[in-house]
């Protein structure tokens, strides 16, 4: 398809598509002549992924380029490729290691990982953005006077592990490796708000069941 058709089918303006091409978010089309290129279904799929990352996920263009660079790097094994793509997504600020609540949170999270037997997570504590995010969250609870530690977190972590199994099961239904990695990245951006919405709906439902509407 030509650029105009790619624009029509995707709902993205030609000017924006040209910008994505210049920024390396889309691979170049097949050059027909000096002024014209052709695009295919892979371009359309990638364009939709880029739009979802930017519009729904609010991922900055530079981060989108970094994430997609990992998605496209078929020299990496699946675990490294997927992990690198996920870690390139925007993350919370690093915790203040001098803060006593942060130090206590590290202890609670370490106890949680021991309790769960999550050996890989234990090995990655110094570099994992997810680990740092968890420490920041636990420290915030402690700072507000709530003892939110390993015992309280364990049932939630077990639910999240079951969710991760479902995520990867769904990822593996896609035919190509690039599609699988793209699906996983897109899931991190789109599925997390969906899970958050389901969590809040469940809270509303359970609150009404327990306490009524008085």
C-alpha positions in Angstrom: 0.0 0.0 0.0 1.1 3.6 -0.5 1.5 6.1 2.3 -2.0 7.5 1.8 -3.6 4.1 2.2 -1.5 3.3 5.2 -2.7 6.6 6.7 -6.3 5.8 5.9 -6.3 2.3 7.3 -4.4 3.2 10.5 -6.2 6.5 11.1 -2.8 8.2 11.5 -2.0 11.3 9.5 0.6 11.1 6.7 2.6 13.8 8.5 2.7 11.7 11.7 3.7 8.6 9.8 6.6 10.5 8.2 7.7 11.7 11.6 7.7 8.1 12.9 9.7 7.0 9.9 12.3 9.7 10.5 12.5 8.8 14.2 13.0 5.1 13.4 9.8 3.9 15.0 8.7 2.4 11.6 10.9 0.6 9.2 11.2 2.3 5.8 8.9 1.1 3.0 10.0 -0.6 -0.2 11.2 2.2 -2.5 9.3 2.2 -5.8 11.0 5.3 -7.2 12.7 8.4 -5.8 9.5 9.9 -4.4 7.3 6.8 -3.6 7.5 3.9 -1.2 5.2 1.0 -0.6 4.2 -0.4 2.8 2.7 -3.7 3.9 0.6 -5.3 6.7 3.7 -5.4 8.9 4.0 -1.6 8.7 0.3 -1.3 9.6 0.7 -3.6 12.6 3.8 -1.8 13.9 2.1 1.6 13.4 -0.8 0.5 15.5 1.7 -0.7 18.2 3.5 2.6 18.2 0.2 4.6 18.5 -0.9 2.5 21.4 2.4 3.0 23.2 2.3 6.7 22.7 -1.4 7.5 23.0 -2.6 5.0 25.5 0.7 4.2 27.4 2.0 7.8 27.3 5.4 6.4 26.5 7.8 9.1 25.1 9.0 8.7 21.6 12.6 8.1 22.6 11.5 5.3 24.9 9.3 3.8 22.2 12.4 3.7 19.9 14.4 2.0 22.7 11.7 -0.6 23.4 11.2 -1.4 19.7 14.9 -1.7 19.3 14.9 -4.6 21.8 11.7 -6.0 20.3 13.5 -6.2 16.9 16.8 -7.6 18.2 16.6 -11.2 17.2 20.2 -11.8 18.3 18.9 -12.0 21.9 17.2 -15.0 23.5 13.5 -14.6 24.4 14.0 -13.9 28.2 16.7 -11.3 27.6 14.8 -9.7 24.7 11.6 -9.5 26.6 13.2 -8.3 29.8 15.2 -5.6 28.0 12.0 -4.3 26.2 10.1 -4.2 29.5 12.9 -2.5 31.4 13.1 0.2 28.7 9.5 1.3 29.6 9.2 4.4 31.9 9.8 3.5 35.5 9.4 5.1 38.9 12.3 7.1 40.4 15.0 5.1 42.2 14.4 4.8 45.9 16.5 6.8 48.3 18.8 4.2 49.8 19.5 6.5 52.8 15.9 6.5 53.9 15.2 4.1 56.8 11.7 3.2 55.4 13.4 2.2 52.1 15.9 0.0 54.0 13.1 -1.7 55.9 11.2 -2.1 52.6 14.2 -3.9 51.1 14.1 -6.3 54.0 10.4 -7.0 53.6 10.7 -7.5 49.8 13.7 -9.8 50.3 11.6 -11.8 52.8 8.8 -11.9 50.3 11.0 -13.3 47.5 12.4 -15.9 49.9 8.9 -16.9 50.9 7.7 -17.2 47.3 10.9 -19.0 46.1 11.4 -16.4 43.3 15.1 -17.1 42.7 15.4 -15.1 39.5 13.8 -12.1 41.1 16.3 -12.4 44.0 19.2 -12.4 41.5 18.0 -9.3 39.7 17.3 -7.1 42.7 20.1 -4.6 42.0 19.0 -4.0 38.4 15.3 -4.8 38.1 13.0 -1.7 37.7 10.1 -3.9 39.0 12.0 -4.7 42.2 12.8 -1.0 42.7 9.1 -0.1 42.1 8.0 -2.6 44.7 10.5 -1.2 47.2 9.3 2.3 46.6 5.7 1.3 47.1 6.3 -0.7 50.3 8.4 2.2 51.7 5.5 4.6 51.1 3.1 2.4 53.0 5.6 2.2 55.9 6.1 6.0 55.9 2.4 6.4 56.4 2.3 4.0 59.3 1.1 0.8 57.6 2.9 -2.4 58.1 2.7 -3.6 54.5 5.3 -6.3 54.3 6.0 -9.9 53.2 3.1 -11.5 55.0 0.5 -9.0 53.5 2.1 -9.0 50.0 2.4 -12.8 49.6 -1.2 -13.5 48.6 -1.1 -10.6 46.1 2.2 -11.9 44.6 0.7 -15.4 44.2 -2.2 -13.9 42.3 0.2 -11.9 40.1 2.2 -15.0 39.4 -1.0 -16.7 38.1 -1.6 -13.6 36.0 1.9 -13.8 34.6 1.3 -17.4 33.6 -1.8 -16.3 31.7 0.2 -13.5 30.0 2.8 -15.8 28.7 0.3 -18.5 27.7 -1.5 -15.8 25.6 1.8 -14.5 24.2 2.8 -18.0 23.0 -0.3 -18.2 20.8 1.2 -15.7 18.4 3.1 -17.2 15.4 6.2 -15.1 15.2 8.8 -14.2 17.8 8.4 -10.5 17.0 4.7 -10.7 17.5 5.1 -12.5 20.8 7.5 -9.8 22.1 5.3 -7.0 20.8 2.2 -8.6 22.5 4.1 -8.8 25.8 5.2 -5.2 25.6 1.7 -4.1 24.6 0.3 -6.1 27.4 2.5 -4.3 29.9 1.2 -1.0 28.6 -2.5 -1.8 28.0 -3.2 -4.8 30.2 -2.0 -3.1 33.4 -4.7 -0.4 33.3 -7.2 -3.1 32.5 -6.1 -5.1 35.5 -6.2 -2.0 37.6 -9.8 -1.3 36.5 -10.8 -4.8 37.3 -9.2 -4.5 40.7 -11.2 -1.3 41.4 -14.4 -2.8 40.1 -13.9 -5.9 42.4 -13.3 -3.6 45.3 -16.5 -1.7 44.6 -18.4 -4.9 44.3 -17.0 -6.4 47.5 -17.5 -3.2 49.4 -21.2 -3.1 48.4 -21.7 -6.7 49.3 -20.1 -6.3 52.8 -21.5 -2.9 53.7 -24.4 -2.2 51.5 -25.2 1.3 50.2 -26.0 3.1 53.5 
